[in-house]
Amino acid sequence: MNKLLLGICGSPRNQGTEFAVKYALNHAKEKYNFETEYWTVRKKEIKFCLHCDYCIREKKGCIQDDDLGELFGKIKNARYLLLGTPVFQGTLSGQLKTVLDRCRALVAQDPDVFKNKFGAALAVGGDRNGGQEIAIRTILDFFQQNHVITVSGGAFGANLGASLWSNDQGRTGVENDSEGLKAIRKVIKRIAEFQ
């Protein structure tokens, strides 16, 4: 059975969100024997969706030629998805939103491309209550729309997913957020129940 967990980091920086996604992948691999793969928006060419409807008309994927072609293949191969985002203006990053928008081409080509995959989310905010839940909900809404089975860490600490607080200290802040790291472990534990 496919045990590939793909972690997608929606941060343009190598800071807290990148640490959090890699922490989750390492935990999944070491404790639950997942195969893992990591992909980041950082230093990638990612063009906006033009809503040109090429993907709908032609059913050949996206008309845009950029680094998302590489990601689309990884998404197709993965059974489990973990999307991580920094909080930008109270919600997910523009880069990750563009990735989600562009997945329209994947679904147009194969309406079942996401069906019955398992998906979880994490968000890192500089403020304790800076928009993490809104960012996570946006990812979960994307999953719901595309038939991904959503996974959280459950009540008492990871209700919707893993919410982390960097205290505006980037990676160091996330490394010191023991409750946030515990939330990641809860989410991964729940994903592992579907192996």
C-alpha positions as CSV (number, residue, x, y, z in Angstrom):
1,M,0.0,0.0,0.0
2,N,1.1,3.5,-0.8
3,K,2.5,5.1,2.4
4,L,3.8,8.3,0.8
5,L,3.2,11.5,2.8
6,L,3.9,14.6,0.8
7,G,4.7,17.7,2.9
8,I,4.2,21.0,1.0
9,C,5.6,24.1,2.5
10,G,3.9,27.3,1.5
11,S,6.6,29.6,2.9
12,P,9.0,31.6,0.7
13,R,11.5,31.6,3.6
14,N,13.5,28.9,5.4
15,Q,12.1,29.7,8.8
16,G,9.3,28.4,11.1
17,T,7.0,26.8,8.6
18,E,9.7,25.0,6.8
19,F,10.9,23.7,10.1
20,A,7.4,22.6,11.1
21,V,6.7,20.7,7.9
22,K,10.0,18.9,8.0
23,Y,9.5,18.2,11.7
24,A,6.1,16.6,10.9
25,L,7.7,14.5,8.0
26,N,10.6,13.3,10.2
27,H,8.2,12.3,13.0
28,A,6.0,10.4,10.5
29,K,9.0,8.6,9.1
30,E,10.7,7.8,12.4
31,K,7.7,6.8,14.5
32,Y,5.2,5.5,11.9
33,N,7.4,4.3,9.1
34,F,5.9,6.6,6.4
35,E,7.7,7.3,3.2
36,T,8.0,11.0,3.0
37,E,8.7,13.7,0.4
38,Y,9.1,17.4,0.9
39,W,8.3,20.2,-1.6
40,T,8.5,23.9,-0.9
41,V,7.4,27.1,-2.8
42,R,10.7,28.7,-1.8
43,K,12.8,29.7,-4.8
44,K,10.2,28.2,-7.2
45,E,8.7,29.9,-10.2
46,I,4.9,29.8,-9.6
47,K,2.6,31.6,-11.9
48,F,-0.9,32.7,-11.0
49,C,-3.9,30.9,-12.3
50,L,-5.2,33.0,-15.2
51,H,-8.7,31.4,-15.1
52,C,-8.3,31.0,-18.9
53,D,-10.1,27.7,-18.8
54,Y,-7.5,25.9,-20.9
55,C,-7.4,23.1,-18.4
56,I,-11.2,22.7,-18.6
57,R,-11.3,22.8,-22.4
58,E,-8.3,20.7,-23.2
59,K,-8.1,18.3,-20.2
60,K,-4.3,18.4,-20.6
61,G,-3.3,20.1,-17.4
62,C,-2.3,23.8,-17.0
63,I,-1.3,26.1,-19.8
64,Q,1.3,27.6,-17.5
65,D,4.8,26.2,-17.7
66,D,6.6,26.6,-14.4
67,D,7.8,24.6,-11.3
68,L,4.3,23.4,-10.4
69,G,4.5,20.7,-13.1
70,E,7.0,19.0,-10.8
71,L,4.7,19.3,-7.8
72,F,1.6,18.0,-9.7
73,G,3.4,14.7,-10.3
74,K,4.3,14.4,-6.6
75,I,0.6,15.1,-5.6
76,K,-0.6,12.4,-7.9
77,N,1.8,9.9,-6.4
78,A,1.1,10.7,-2.7
79,R,-1.6,9.1,-0.6
80,Y,-1.2,11.6,2.3
81,L,-0.9,15.3,2.0
82,L,0.4,17.8,4.7
83,L,0.1,21.4,3.7
84,G,1.9,24.0,5.8
85,T,1.6,27.7,5.6
86,P,2.9,30.8,7.3
87,V,0.2,33.3,8.2
88,F,0.1,36.2,5.8
89,Q,-2.4,39.0,6.7
90,G,-4.5,36.6,8.8
91,T,-4.7,33.7,6.3
92,L,-2.5,31.4,4.2
93,S,0.4,32.7,2.1
94,G,-0.2,33.9,-1.4
95,Q,2.2,31.3,-2.7
96,L,0.3,28.4,-1.2
97,K,-3.0,30.0,-2.3
98,T,-1.6,30.1,-5.9
99,V,-0.6,26.4,-5.6
100,L,-4.2,25.5,-4.6
101,D,-5.7,27.6,-7.3
102,R,-3.5,26.0,-9.9
103,C,-4.6,22.5,-8.8
104,R,-7.8,23.3,-10.7
105,A,-5.9,22.0,-13.8
106,L,-5.1,18.7,-12.0
107,V,-8.8,18.2,-11.2
108,A,-9.9,19.2,-14.7
109,Q,-7.6,16.5,-16.1
110,D,-8.6,13.9,-13.6
111,P,-11.6,14.6,-11.4
112,D,-10.6,11.8,-9.0
113,V,-6.9,12.9,-8.6
114,F,-7.5,13.9,-4.9
115,K,-10.3,11.4,-4.1
116,N,-9.7,9.4,-1.0
117,K,-6.3,10.9,-0.2
118,F,-5.8,12.0,3.4
119,G,-5.0,15.6,4.1
120,A,-3.9,17.6,7.1
121,A,-2.8,21.2,7.7
122,L,-0.5,23.3,9.8
123,A,-0.1,27.0,10.1
124,V,2.6,29.1,11.7
125,G,1.8,32.6,12.9
126,G,4.0,35.3,14.5
127,D,1.2,36.1,16.9
128,R,-0.4,33.5,19.1
129,N,-3.8,34.2,17.5
130,G,-2.7,35.7,14.2
131,G,-4.9,33.8,11.8
132,Q,-3.6,30.2,12.1
133,E,-7.1,28.7,12.3
134,I,-8.3,30.7,9.3
135,A,-5.3,29.6,7.3
136,I,-5.9,26.0,8.3
137,R,-9.6,26.2,7.5
138,T,-8.8,27.5,4.0
139,I,-6.6,24.4,3.4
140,L,-9.3,22.1,4.8
141,D,-11.9,23.8,2.6
142,F,-9.7,23.0,-0.4
143,F,-9.5,19.4,0.7
144,Q,-13.2,19.1,1.2
145,Q,-13.9,20.6,-2.2
146,N,-11.6,18.1,-3.9
147,H,-12.6,14.9,-2.0
148,V,-9.6,14.7,0.3
149,I,-10.4,13.1,3.6
150,T,-9.4,15.7,6.2
151,V,-7.5,14.7,9.3
152,S,-6.8,16.7,12.5
153,G,-5.2,15.9,15.8
154,G,-8.6,16.0,17.5
155,A,-9.8,17.9,20.5
156,F,-7.6,19.4,23.1
157,G,-4.8,20.9,21.2
158,A,-5.1,20.2,17.5
159,N,-8.8,20.6,16.7
160,L,-8.4,21.5,13.0
161,G,-4.7,20.8,12.5
162,A,-1.5,22.0,14.0
163,S,-1.4,25.7,15.0
164,L,2.1,27.0,15.8
165,W,3.3,30.3,17.3
166,S,6.7,31.6,16.2
167,N,6.5,34.6,18.5
168,D,8.0,36.5,15.6
169,Q,11.3,34.6,16.1
170,G,11.1,32.4,12.9
171,R,12.5,28.9,13.2
172,T,13.7,29.5,16.8
173,G,10.2,30.4,17.9
174,V,8.7,27.3,16.4
175,E,11.4,25.1,17.8
176,N,10.4,26.5,21.2
177,D,6.7,26.1,20.8
178,S,6.2,22.9,22.7
179,E,2.4,23.0,22.4
180,G,2.6,23.5,18.6
181,L,5.0,20.7,18.2
182,K,2.8,18.5,20.3
183,A,-0.1,19.4,17.9
184,I,2.0,18.3,15.0
185,R,2.6,14.9,16.6
186,K,-1.1,14.5,17.3
187,V,-1.9,15.2,13.6
188,I,0.7,12.7,12.4
189,K,-0.6,10.1,14.9
190,R,-4.0,10.4,13.5
191,I,-2.8,10.2,9.9
192,A,-0.9,7.0,10.8
193,E,-4.2,5.4,11.9
194,F,-5.2,5.4,8.2
195,Q,-2.1,3.4,7.0
